[in-house]
Amino acid sequence: MKDLLLYIAKNLVDDPDAVNVTQIEGENETVLELRVAEGDMGKVIGRQGRIAKEIRTLIKSVAMKSGKRVSVEIVD
C-alpha cells in the first residue's frame, strides 16, 4: 500500500522528491501518513477534497482485497 500511495502522490505533485509516506502499524489497521511540499498540498487535496477522497478510496479498496484495513492521512 505504501508504494502505491507514493506512486500516486509523486505523479500528482511538482516536487516528487519531497513526497514522504510513513507507515504506522496499529492493532486493527495501518495508517499511512502522506507528507508533501507545502506548495503541493492543494494538488494532493484537490477542490473540496475530491482528490484526497479518491486516493483514500483507492487505497482502501486495494487493502480490502488483501484483507487489511488501511487509512490515509495527509499531514502538513
Backbone as a ProteinNet text record, in pm:
[ID]
protein_1_A
[PRIMARY]
MKDLLLYIAKNLVDDPDAVNVTQIEGENETVLELRVAEGDMGKVIGRQGRIAKEIRTLIKSVAMKSGKRVSVEIVD
[TERTIARY]
81.1	0	86.4	194.5	282.9	339.5	380.3	437.1	333.2	210.5	103.1	75.1	68.8	45.2	159.4	282.3	397.6	388	352.4	341	235	118.7	9	50.1	103.9	138.8	249.9	350.8	462.4	418.1	315.2	266.8	170.9	125.8	35.4	108.3	223.3	289	397.6	440.6	550.5	686.9	694.2	820.7	813.1	833.4	818.4	922.4	1034.4	1136.9	1093.5	997	951.4	840.8	795.7	688.2	744.5	674.2	717.1	594.4	601.4	491.8	546.1	480.2	516.4	407.2	446.8	351.2	351.3	233.6	219.6	126.7	180.4	102.3	25	-105.2	-188.5	-240.8	-324	-379.9	-475.7	-565	-668.5	-645.2	-568.3	-547.4	-410.5	-371.8	-247	-279.3	-203	-222.2	-104.3	-134.7	-32.3	-38.6	69.4	75.6	149.5	82.2	138.4	182.5	308.7	361.8	413.8	377.1	424.4	475.5	538.4	585.8	466.1	490.2	381.6	306.7	377.2	314.3	232.8	257.1	186.4	66.2	42.4	-66.2	-201.6	-224.1	-351	-371.1	-262.6	-273.5	-310.3	-266.8	-297.2	-439	-481.1	-614.8	-721.1	-696.6	-792.5	-905	-988.9	-1103.1	-1202.1	-1236.9	-1330.7	-1290.2	-1159.7	-1108.1	-1134.7	-1168.6	-1204.9	-1089.8	-971.3	-857.2	-817.8	-816.2	-782.7	-882.5	-1008.3	-1112	-1091.3	-1058	-1034.5	-909.7	-805.5	-684.3	-718.8	-793.5	-833.3	-918.6	-1011.9	-1098.5	-1016.6	-923	-839.3	-753.2	-689.3	-604	-687.5	-805.4	-891.5	-937.4	-972.4	-1020.6	-910.1	-788.9	-676.1	-645.4	-653.3	-626.5	-731.2	-856.3	-962.6	-944.8	-891.9	-866.8	-767.3	-672.7	-573.3	-612.3	-733	-783.5	-727.4	-685.4	-628.4	-713.7	-694.5	-759.7	-652.6	-664.1	-564.5	-636.4	-583.1	-636.9	-522.7	-558.7	-459.3	-484.5	-378.6	-385.1	-287.2	-335.1	-248.8	-205.2	-75.4	-19.2	59.8	48.5	129.3	258.7
-118.6	0	126.5	120.8	237.2	274.6	174.2	200.4	257.9	209.4	260.7	407.2	440.5	578.9	669.9	622.9	700.3	725.7	624.2	636.1	739	730.8	823.6	966.8	986.5	1121.2	1182.5	1105.1	1158.5	1202.1	1138.2	1176.5	1295.5	1334.7	1448.8	1580.5	1575.5	1697.1	1747.4	1872.4	1931.9	1892.3	1864.1	1828.9	1685.7	1585	1446.3	1402.7	1473.4	1435.9	1467.7	1557.7	1596.7	1505.5	1411	1320.8	1217.5	1200.3	1105.5	1034.6	903	825	747.9	764.2	692.6	591.8	467.6	360.3	332.8	345.3	321.1	202.6	95.7	-25.9	-14.2	-31.5	-31.3	-171.2	-185	-316.4	-364.1	-274.5	-313.4	-263.6	-157.6	-103	-39.1	-16.1	50.7	192.6	288.8	428.1	469.9	525.7	579	730.6	794.2	939.6	992.2	1076.3	1133.3	1276.5	1304.7	1440.2	1482.8	1605.4	1662	1803	1863.7	2001.9	2093.7	2203.8	2295.2	2347	2373.7	2423.8	2319.7	2193.8	2085.1	2033	2087.2	2037.8	2047.1	2156.1	2174.2	2074.2	2032.4	1935.1	1796.7	1764.8	1634.4	1633.1	1746.2	1752.9	1775.1	1865.2	1891.9	1982.7	2018.9	2105.1	2029.3	2091.5	2035.8	1895.4	1866.5	1739.2	1620.9	1644.9	1535	1439.9	1494.3	1407.7	1326.8	1390.7	1319.6	1206.9	1233.6	1131.9	1013.5	1042.4	934.8	854.3	921	849.6	753.8	802.9	718.2	600.3	625.8	519.2	413.2	455.6	362.4	276.6	338.7	265.1	167.3	211.1	122.3	2.2	24.1	-88.4	-189.4	-143	-234.3	-308.9	-240	-302.5	-408.2	-380.9	-477.5	-606.6	-595.1	-715.6	-807.5	-748.3	-829.2	-854	-814.4	-843.2	-754.3	-634.2	-541.4	-416.2	-344	-213.9	-106.7	-14.4	90.7	223.7	325.4	460.7	554	660.6	756.1	890.2	947.9	1081.5	1170.8	1288.6	1386	1485	1489.8	1567.6	1685.4	1803.8	1916.4	1924.1
0	0	0	76.5	87	-49.7	-125.9	-258.7	-353.5	-344.7	-429.3	-396.9	-268.8	-227.9	-272.9	-260	-307.6	-457.4	-532.3	-677.7	-715.8	-653	-683.5	-649.8	-529.6	-483.4	-567.8	-602.2	-680.4	-819.5	-873.6	-1005.5	-1001.4	-884.8	-871.9	-846	-781.3	-732	-826.6	-803.3	-880.6	-826.2	-695.2	-630.1	-576.4	-662.3	-617.7	-514.4	-506.1	-408	-265	-248.8	-115.1	-62.6	-143.6	-100.4	-3.8	108.7	209.9	266.2	276.9	334.8	454	569.1	690.6	721	744.7	773.9	923.5	985.4	1128.7	1147.6	1205.6	1227.9	1358.7	1352.7	1471.4	1497.8	1601.2	1632.9	1525.5	1483.5	1388	1247.2	1232.8	1099.8	1087.4	963.7	932.5	887.7	937.7	899.8	812.9	696.8	608.3	615.5	659.7	668.1	546.3	470.1	347.7	374.2	343.1	355.2	219.1	179.8	53.3	80	-20.6	-6.6	15.1	83.9	119.4	-3.6	-110.9	-233.1	-307.2	-279	-347.2	-268.3	-151.1	-66.8	-138.3	-207.6	-278.8	-390.5	-453.4	-562.4	-510.9	-390.8	-333.1	-274.3	-219.2	-159.6	-266.3	-358.8	-465.8	-420.6	-515.6	-484.6	-398.4	-288	-191.4	-145.1	-152.2	-102.5	-192.3	-316.8	-407.6	-435.8	-462	-493.4	-370.4	-253.6	-129.5	-104.9	-129.3	-109.4	-204.5	-328.6	-426.4	-392.8	-343.6	-301.9	-188.3	-90.2	23.2	-22.7	-113.6	-165	-237.5	-319.9	-394.7	-302.4	-204.3	-110.7	-28	18.1	97.2	16.2	-110.5	-191.7	-219.4	-243.2	-263.9	-134.3	-21.4	107.7	140.9	109.4	139	60	-61.7	-141.9	-73.5	-1.9	68.4	213.9	252	385.4	494.7	460.3	558.1	569.8	678.8	695.7	693.6	600.2	584.1	573.3	640.8	624.9	585.9	516.1	466.7	533.6	590.6	649.4	576.6	537.2	471.8	578.3	604.7	714.6	659.1	725.2	679.4	753.3
[MASK]
++++++++++++++++++++++++++++++++++++++++++++++++++++++++++++++++++++++++++++

